[in-house]
């Protein structure tokens, strides 16, 4: 009275019991390759689209030879167009409202980084007025944004 260990009905052998009960049954493995392909395509899409998503007022920045700043947090951006209009983010404001608006949106208080983007054709007096109002409000971490100058050899 011998008993077969690896036959069709047994579930403990190498062939039986694994992958859904033997031959002809459903395979319970997950194919990861299509998932990785989709994730890589999404990664590439976001890497290409992220720099295009920077919002702001379109202005023509002056060019300098200074390098880019290393920034960990998103600063508050104040833009000045060529005709003298002033914007915080994308909303237009009057120069007299700058201090009140900054106090309302500053998350780290007076140590908040503020970038001033002045159009190259904007009146110097307006840019100076905006910067002095920011400084009078108590903010000390103010920077002028420029484009990096391209060198042609």
Backbone as CSV, one residue per row, in Angstrom:
resi,resn,N_x,N_y,N_z,CA_x,CA_y,CA_z,C_x,C_y,C_z
1,UNK,0.825,-1.158,0.000,0.000,0.000,0.000,0.880,1.235,0.000
2,UNK,1.344,1.530,-1.124,2.196,2.705,-1.264,1.371,3.880,-1.763
3,UNK,1.841,5.050,-1.420,1.123,6.270,-1.797,2.033,7.153,-2.637
4,UNK,1.484,7.736,-3.684,2.271,8.598,-4.559,2.333,10.010,-3.982
5,UNK,3.534,10.573,-3.899,3.712,11.890,-3.299,3.617,12.998,-4.343
6,UNK,4.158,12.824,-5.515,4.224,13.904,-6.507,3.198,13.790,-7.590
7,UNK,2.105,13.169,-7.397,1.114,12.961,-8.442,0.265,14.182,-8.704
8,UNK,-0.798,13.937,-9.509,-1.664,15.023,-9.905,-2.461,15.602,-8.748
9,UNK,-2.913,14.823,-7.880,-3.782,15.307,-6.813,-3.042,15.941,-5.661
10,UNK,-1.767,15.699,-5.499,-1.036,16.222,-4.342,-0.678,17.683,-4.516
11,UNK,-0.705,18.420,-3.438,-0.411,19.841,-3.519,0.956,20.177,-2.974
12,UNK,1.722,19.208,-2.481,2.977,19.533,-1.843,4.184,19.375,-2.726
13,UNK,4.043,18.834,-3.905,5.194,18.612,-4.770,5.601,19.861,-5.507
14,UNK,6.590,19.723,-6.371,7.084,20.880,-7.114,6.099,21.329,-8.191
15,UNK,5.385,20.410,-8.751,4.486,20.791,-9.838,3.092,21.134,-9.342
16,UNK,2.620,20.486,-8.399,1.245,20.699,-7.952,1.158,21.795,-6.906
17,UNK,0.074,22.528,-6.891,-0.199,23.488,-5.835,0.331,24.892,-6.085
18,UNK,1.344,25.023,-6.833,1.893,26.359,-7.091,1.207,26.990,-8.288
19,UNK,1.135,28.268,-8.288,0.578,29.043,-9.389,-0.840,28.625,-9.741
20,UNK,-1.660,28.623,-8.764,-3.075,28.429,-9.030,-3.522,27.001,-9.166
21,UNK,-2.805,26.029,-8.692,-3.306,24.667,-8.663,-2.826,23.790,-9.781
22,UNK,-1.764,24.082,-10.446,-1.233,23.178,-11.461,-1.462,23.687,-12.855
23,UNK,-1.413,22.773,-13.775,-1.554,23.155,-15.184,-2.984,23.559,-15.502
24,UNK,-3.102,24.571,-16.348,-4.419,24.983,-16.788,-5.109,25.962,-15.864
25,UNK,-4.594,26.167,-14.666,-5.232,27.086,-13.730,-4.755,28.517,-13.940
26,UNK,-5.373,29.454,-13.254,-4.956,30.859,-13.408,-3.578,31.101,-12.789
27,UNK,-2.790,31.964,-13.439,-1.451,32.306,-12.953,-1.588,33.533,-12.048
28,UNK,-1.048,33.435,-10.842,-1.216,34.495,-9.855,-0.026,35.448,-9.797
29,UNK,0.859,35.419,-10.782,2.006,36.330,-10.797,1.591,37.685,-11.366
30,UNK,2.217,38.741,-10.889,1.965,40.088,-11.410,3.102,40.447,-12.346
31,UNK,2.754,40.887,-13.538,3.761,41.305,-14.497,4.099,42.767,-14.213
32,UNK,5.298,43.047,-13.717,5.699,44.368,-13.262,6.225,45.234,-14.404
33,UNK,6.640,44.650,-15.492,7.251,45.406,-16.585,6.340,46.495,-17.140
34,UNK,5.060,46.249,-17.434,4.214,47.349,-17.923,4.043,48.459,-16.884
35,UNK,3.988,48.106,-15.617,3.863,49.107,-14.563,5.099,50.003,-14.522
36,UNK,6.274,49.423,-14.643,7.515,50.202,-14.646,7.568,51.088,-15.884
37,UNK,7.138,50.589,-17.025,7.124,51.391,-18.251,6.219,52.611,-18.099
38,UNK,5.039,52.406,-17.549,4.102,53.517,-17.358,4.680,54.535,-16.381
39,UNK,5.285,54.080,-15.296,5.866,54.993,-14.303,7.014,55.799,-14.903
40,UNK,7.842,55.184,-15.729,8.942,55.919,-16.361,8.426,56.969,-17.339
41,UNK,7.382,56.633,-18.091,6.797,57.605,-19.004,6.221,58.787,-18.223
42,UNK,5.517,58.519,-17.119,4.972,59.597,-16.292,6.082,60.448,-15.692
43,UNK,7.171,59.832,-15.268,8.299,60.571,-14.715,8.879,61.530,-15.753
44,UNK,9.044,61.043,-16.974,9.586,61.892,-18.038,8.632,63.040,-18.342
45,UNK,7.338,62.759,-18.377,6.353,63.810,-18.645,6.433,64.893,-17.580
46,UNK,6.493,64.502,-16.303,6.547,65.491,-15.235,7.872,66.247,-15.219
47,UNK,8.961,65.586,-15.582,10.252,66.274,-15.621,10.275,67.329,-16.731
48,UNK,9.602,67.059,-17.832,9.564,68.016,-18.922,8.558,69.130,-18.629
49,UNK,7.430,68.781,-18.020,6.362,69.760,-17.800,6.606,70.662,-16.597
50,UNK,7.346,70.221,-15.595,7.528,71.008,-14.369,8.175,72.372,-14.613
51,UNK,9.234,72.483,-15.405,9.789,73.821,-15.625,8.845,74.756,-16.373
52,UNK,7.929,74.209,-17.145,6.991,75.042,-17.886,5.855,75.546,-17.020
53,UNK,5.696,74.980,-15.844,4.576,75.328,-14.976,4.891,76.495,-14.047
54,UNK,6.053,77.105,-14.172,6.369,78.249,-13.324,5.444,79.386,-13.704
55,UNK,4.685,79.829,-12.742,3.720,80.878,-13.020,4.354,82.234,-12.758
56,UNK,3.851,83.211,-13.395,4.347,84.556,-13.179,3.907,85.481,-14.285
57,UNK,4.273,86.711,-14.102,3.940,87.737,-15.062,5.040,87.758,-16.127
58,UNK,4.702,87.721,-17.402,5.741,87.712,-18.436,6.438,89.068,-18.528
59,UNK,7.735,89.083,-18.187,8.524,90.302,-18.275,9.868,89.964,-18.896
60,UNK,10.552,90.973,-19.382,11.864,90.813,-19.998,12.912,91.160,-18.953
61,UNK,13.536,90.138,-18.337,14.503,90.356,-17.269,15.846,90.793,-17.830
62,UNK,16.545,91.686,-17.109,17.902,92.035,-17.534,18.845,90.857,-17.326
63,UNK,19.957,90.831,-18.051,20.901,89.719,-17.968,22.140,90.122,-17.181
64,UNK,22.641,89.201,-16.346,23.871,89.406,-15.587,24.701,88.136,-15.664
65,UNK,25.910,88.189,-15.098,26.782,87.020,-15.082,26.673,86.238,-13.785
66,UNK,25.788,86.626,-12.881,25.623,85.919,-11.611,25.004,84.552,-11.850
67,UNK,25.386,83.570,-11.022,24.849,82.219,-11.133,23.496,82.101,-10.458
68,UNK,22.879,80.950,-10.604,21.572,80.696,-10.002,21.714,80.461,-8.509
69,UNK,20.653,80.822,-7.758,20.636,80.607,-6.322,20.128,79.211,-6.001
70,UNK,20.629,78.637,-4.912,20.138,77.349,-4.436,18.991,77.619,-3.474
71,UNK,17.778,77.239,-3.853,16.607,77.566,-3.045,15.901,76.299,-2.588
72,UNK,15.676,76.200,-1.253,14.941,75.051,-0.732,13.439,75.325,-0.672
73,UNK,13.042,76.559,-0.368,11.626,76.894,-0.265,11.261,77.886,-1.359
74,UNK,9.990,77.929,-1.662,9.498,78.827,-2.703,9.411,80.242,-2.141
75,UNK,10.098,81.218,-2.742,10.048,82.591,-2.245,8.796,83.316,-2.727
76,UNK,8.516,84.456,-2.114,7.459,85.334,-2.603,8.048,86.131,-3.763
77,UNK,7.333,86.188,-4.880,7.838,86.879,-6.061,7.015,88.130,-6.323
78,UNK,7.716,89.256,-6.428,7.079,90.522,-6.783,7.612,90.901,-8.163
79,UNK,6.707,91.104,-9.120,7.091,91.410,-10.498,6.697,92.841,-10.839
80,UNK,7.553,93.508,-11.607,7.294,94.869,-12.067,7.413,94.860,-13.587
81,UNK,6.295,95.159,-14.247,6.278,95.159,-15.703,6.890,96.443,-16.251
82,UNK,7.097,96.485,-17.562,7.739,97.626,-18.207,6.938,98.912,-18.030
83,UNK,5.616,98.799,-17.907,4.794,100.003,-17.746,4.634,100.419,-16.284
84,UNK,5.317,99.709,-15.343,5.287,100.089,-13.936,4.252,99.366,-13.104
85,UNK,3.469,98.464,-13.690,2.484,97.694,-12.914,3.217,96.744,-11.988
86,UNK,2.721,96.591,-10.752,3.357,95.745,-9.738,2.438,94.565,-9.446
87,UNK,3.028,93.361,-9.364,2.289,92.136,-9.114,2.949,91.381,-7.969
88,UNK,2.153,90.800,-7.077,2.642,89.805,-6.124,2.073,88.489,-6.615
89,UNK,2.954,87.565,-6.987,2.505,86.340,-7.649,1.948,86.724,-8.997
90,UNK,0.652,86.486,-9.196,0.009,86.855,-10.457,-1.070,87.910,-10.264
91,UNK,-1.234,88.421,-9.034,-2.280,89.414,-8.791,-1.676,90.816,-8.723
92,UNK,-2.300,91.727,-9.450,-1.804,93.102,-9.503,-2.176,93.829,-8.221
93,UNK,-1.233,94.641,-7.710,-1.468,95.425,-6.502,-0.933,96.835,-6.699
94,UNK,-1.310,97.726,-5.805,-0.748,99.069,-5.763,0.498,99.034,-4.890
95,UNK,1.442,99.929,-5.127,2.674,99.934,-4.329,2.391,100.238,-2.865
96,UNK,1.312,100.950,-2.579,0.990,101.256,-1.178,0.496,100.025,-0.420
97,UNK,0.072,98.973,-1.120,-0.463,97.764,-0.487,0.588,96.686,-0.271
98,UNK,1.838,96.918,-0.670,2.867,95.875,-0.638,3.077,95.334,0.768
99,UNK,3.264,96.207,1.750,3.559,95.765,3.116,2.422,94.919,3.684
100,UNK,1.181,95.349,3.486,0.035,94.602,4.017,-0.101,93.232,3.363
101,UNK,0.083,93.175,2.046,-0.024,91.893,1.337,1.085,90.930,1.750
102,UNK,2.305,91.448,1.936,3.415,90.580,2.346,3.166,90.007,3.734
103,UNK,2.658,90.816,4.653,2.362,90.319,6.002,1.299,89.232,5.957
104,UNK,0.356,89.342,5.011,-0.727,88.371,4.915,-0.253,87.034,4.344
105,UNK,0.731,87.049,3.437,1.121,85.784,2.791,2.451,85.234,3.263
106,UNK,3.209,85.972,4.069,4.507,85.480,4.539,4.298,84.363,5.556
107,UNK,4.874,83.196,5.279,4.709,82.043,6.180,5.779,81.989,7.258
108,UNK,6.951,82.544,6.992,8.035,82.487,7.982,8.315,83.857,8.588
109,UNK,7.360,84.769,8.516,7.529,86.086,9.119,8.477,86.956,8.320
110,UNK,9.275,87.744,9.051,10.159,88.705,8.393,11.393,88.056,7.767
111,UNK,11.608,86.772,7.997,12.737,86.084,7.357,12.348,85.462,6.011
112,UNK,11.158,85.754,5.542,10.681,85.240,4.247,11.558,85.778,3.116
113,UNK,11.892,84.900,2.164,12.663,85.330,0.995,11.723,85.998,-0.001
114,UNK,12.112,87.174,-0.480,11.305,87.923,-1.438,12.161,88.210,-2.653
115,UNK,11.682,87.789,-3.819,12.389,88.026,-5.070,11.661,89.133,-5.831
116,UNK,12.407,90.124,-6.285,11.852,91.217,-7.078,12.292,90.999,-8.517
117,UNK,11.313,90.832,-9.407,11.573,90.640,-10.828,11.173,91.922,-11.543
118,UNK,12.142,92.732,-11.901,11.868,93.989,-12.592,12.193,93.877,-14.066
119,UNK,11.264,94.254,-14.902,11.497,94.259,-16.345,12.666,95.179,-16.652
120,UNK,13.466,94.836,-17.636,14.616,95.644,-18.017,14.237,97.041,-18.463
121,UNK,13.003,97.232,-18.925,12.540,98.543,-19.383,11.658,99.237,-18.345
122,UNK,11.500,98.631,-17.157,10.690,99.236,-16.098,11.404,100.460,-15.541
123,UNK,10.651,101.470,-15.130,11.284,102.654,-14.545,12.042,102.297,-13.269
124,UNK,13.276,102.781,-13.183,14.115,102.483,-12.021,13.468,102.981,-10.738
125,UNK,12.761,104.103,-10.803,12.109,104.659,-9.623,11.059,103.731,-9.044
126,UNK,10.328,103.033,-9.907,9.298,102.103,-9.422,9.952,100.913,-8.730
127,UNK,11.026,100.388,-9.314,11.727,99.252,-8.705,12.314,99.664,-7.361
128,UNK,12.922,100.835,-7.297,13.491,101.321,-6.041,12.400,101.547,-5.001
129,UNK,11.246,102.078,-5.417,10.135,102.307,-4.496,9.615,100.990,-3.929
130,UNK,9.468,99.988,-4.790,8.992,98.679,-4.344,9.973,98.071,-3.337
131,UNK,11.261,98.124,-3.643,12.254,97.540,-2.740,12.302,98.292,-1.407
132,UNK,12.159,99.617,-1.442,12.187,100.363,-0.181,10.951,100.065,0.660
133,UNK,9.801,99.874,0.031,8.578,99.533,0.780,8.691,98.147,1.415
134,UNK,9.330,97.213,0.711,9.542,95.873,1.281,10.463,95.974,2.486
135,UNK,11.530,96.739,2.345,12.498,96.883,3.433,11.896,97.634,4.615
136,UNK,11.101,98.658,4.361,10.434,99.404,5.434,9.445,98.539,6.187
137,UNK,8.867,97.550,5.514,7.926,96.649,6.165,8.627,95.684,7.114
138,UNK,9.974,95.601,7.048,10.726,94.757,7.975,11.381,93.544,7.345
139,UNK,11.204,93.343,6.059,11.776,92.185,5.384,13.196,92.517,4.940
140,UNK,14.139,91.642,5.269,15.546,91.896,4.968,16.103,90.965,3.888
141,UNK,15.421,89.876,3.611,15.922,88.871,2.677,15.319,89.127,1.291
142,UNK,15.806,90.180,0.613,15.264,90.625,-0.672,16.306,90.373,-1.752
143,UNK,15.883,89.883,-2.878,16.803,89.634,-3.987,16.219,90.099,-5.301
144,UNK,17.085,90.582,-6.187,16.685,90.957,-7.540,16.907,89.763,-8.457
145,UNK,15.922,89.445,-9.268,16.012,88.311,-10.184,16.463,88.823,-11.540
146,UNK,17.475,88.163,-12.108,17.957,88.484,-13.447,18.116,87.202,-14.239
147,UNK,18.281,87.329,-15.533,18.591,86.172,-16.363,20.101,86.053,-16.454
148,UNK,20.567,84.810,-16.515,22.005,84.602,-16.663,22.430,84.964,-18.072
149,UNK,23.502,85.734,-18.166,23.976,86.230,-19.451,24.613,85.090,-20.234
150,UNK,24.276,85.014,-21.507,24.875,83.986,-22.353,26.161,84.538,-22.945
151,UNK,27.198,83.720,-22.907,28.483,84.140,-23.443,28.683,83.489,-24.812
152,UNK,28.925,84.310,-25.809,29.181,83.816,-27.166,30.661,83.954,-27.441
153,UNK,31.290,82.848,-27.771,32.727,82.871,-28.067,32.971,82.775,-29.532
